Amino acid sequence: MDTQRIVDFFTRQEKSLFGACSKLSQKLNTNPLAIRIILLVLTLLFIPLGIIVYAGLYLMLNQNNHKMVTFGLMGALLGIPLSYYFQSNIIKNYGGNSGVFGYLRNFPQTLERYNKFVGNGGDIIFNVFLSVVVFAIVGGAVGYFITKKDIK
């Protein structure tokens, strides 16, 4: 296998995935491989952090995706109350069985009770985090396709 071709692929100035590292390297006048290695190490050490930083770099460096960012943020905000529907019936009952608003209002007490009687309250937090991420991705995708349609 030709190692020079592999090195050329990772150090090229045009984009590999979304082009965040190459655009940042052009702005900072550095080698894109250094930025890619930093993001890779950041991802391996703190798993979601490197991915979040990469996504943030992509959003900051691409000026024509305002709708994608807006819809992504709206999706993330909607993910918090919509996480109610991903919770088990135990959590819904701990919240007073009063729907989404009771779930949000009584969330700290629900988390405390669940942790005391069942254990592993991290499951609840994980469900909330997962729904925020899923709805942020869905909102970002909607904004991306709206922006793509407007450009054509």
Contacts in CASP RR format, 6 or more apart in sequence:
PFRMAT RR
TARGET T0000
AUTHOR 0000-0000-0000
METHOD contacts of the structure
MODEL  1
MDTQRIVDFFTRQEKSLFGACSKLSQKLNTNPLAIRIILLVLTLLFIPLG
IIVYAGLYLMLNQNNHKMVTFGLMGALLGIPLSYYFQSNIIKNYGGNSGV
FGYLRNFPQTLERYNKFVGNGGDIIFNVFLSVVVFAIVGGAVGYFITKKD
IK
9 16 0 8 1.000
10 16 0 8 1.000
10 32 0 8 1.000
10 33 0 8 1.000
10 36 0 8 1.000
11 31 0 8 1.000
11 32 0 8 1.000
11 33 0 8 1.000
12 22 0 8 1.000
12 32 0 8 1.000
13 22 0 8 1.000
13 25 0 8 1.000
13 26 0 8 1.000
13 32 0 8 1.000
14 22 0 8 1.000
15 22 0 8 1.000
15 23 0 8 1.000
16 22 0 8 1.000
16 36 0 8 1.000
18 54 0 8 1.000
18 58 0 8 1.000
19 58 0 8 1.000
19 61 0 8 1.000
20 54 0 8 1.000
20 56 0 8 1.000
20 57 0 8 1.000
20 58 0 8 1.000
20 61 0 8 1.000
21 32 0 8 1.000
21 35 0 8 1.000
21 36 0 8 1.000
21 39 0 8 1.000
21 54 0 8 1.000
21 57 0 8 1.000
22 32 0 8 1.000
23 57 0 8 1.000
23 61 0 8 1.000
24 32 0 8 1.000
24 35 0 8 1.000
24 57 0 8 1.000
24 61 0 8 1.000
25 31 0 8 1.000
25 32 0 8 1.000
25 34 0 8 1.000
25 35 0 8 1.000
27 61 0 8 1.000
28 35 0 8 1.000
39 50 0 8 1.000
39 53 0 8 1.000
39 54 0 8 1.000
42 49 0 8 1.000
42 50 0 8 1.000
42 53 0 8 1.000
43 49 0 8 1.000
43 50 0 8 1.000
43 51 0 8 1.000
43 54 0 8 1.000
59 65 0 8 1.000
59 68 0 8 1.000
59 69 0 8 1.000
64 147 0 8 1.000
64 151 0 8 1.000
65 143 0 8 1.000
65 144 0 8 1.000
65 147 0 8 1.000
66 147 0 8 1.000
67 143 0 8 1.000
67 144 0 8 1.000
67 146 0 8 1.000
67 147 0 8 1.000
67 150 0 8 1.000
68 140 0 8 1.000
68 143 0 8 1.000
68 144 0 8 1.000
68 146 0 8 1.000
68 147 0 8 1.000
69 140 0 8 1.000
70 143 0 8 1.000
71 139 0 8 1.000
71 140 0 8 1.000
71 142 0 8 1.000
71 143 0 8 1.000
71 146 0 8 1.000
72 135 0 8 1.000
72 136 0 8 1.000
72 137 0 8 1.000
72 138 0 8 1.000
72 139 0 8 1.000
72 140 0 8 1.000
72 142 0 8 1.000
72 143 0 8 1.000
73 136 0 8 1.000
74 139 0 8 1.000
75 135 0 8 1.000
75 136 0 8 1.000
75 138 0 8 1.000
75 139 0 8 1.000
75 140 0 8 1.000
76 132 0 8 1.000
76 133 0 8 1.000
76 135 0 8 1.000
76 136 0 8 1.000
78 135 0 8 1.000
79 128 0 8 1.000
79 131 0 8 1.000
79 132 0 8 1.000
79 134 0 8 1.000
79 135 0 8 1.000
79 136 0 8 1.000
80 104 0 8 1.000
80 128 0 8 1.000
80 131 0 8 1.000
80 132 0 8 1.000
81 100 0 8 1.000
81 103 0 8 1.000
81 104 0 8 1.000
82 100 0 8 1.000
82 131 0 8 1.000
82 135 0 8 1.000
83 127 0 8 1.000
83 128 0 8 1.000
83 130 0 8 1.000
83 131 0 8 1.000
83 132 0 8 1.000
84 92 0 8 1.000
84 99 0 8 1.000
84 100 0 8 1.000
84 103 0 8 1.000
84 104 0 8 1.000
86 127 0 8 1.000
86 130 0 8 1.000
86 131 0 8 1.000
87 103 0 8 1.000
87 124 0 8 1.000
87 127 0 8 1.000
90 114 0 8 1.000
90 118 0 8 1.000
91 103 0 8 1.000
91 110 0 8 1.000
91 114 0 8 1.000
91 124 0 8 1.000
92 99 0 8 1.000
92 103 0 8 1.000
94 106 0 8 1.000
94 109 0 8 1.000
94 110 0 8 1.000
94 113 0 8 1.000
94 114 0 8 1.000
95 102 0 8 1.000
95 103 0 8 1.000
95 106 0 8 1.000
95 109 0 8 1.000
95 110 0 8 1.000
96 102 0 8 1.000
96 106 0 8 1.000
103 110 0 8 1.000
110 124 0 8 1.000
111 121 0 8 1.000
111 124 0 8 1.000
111 125 0 8 1.000
114 121 0 8 1.000
114 124 0 8 1.000
115 121 0 8 1.000
115 122 0 8 1.000
END
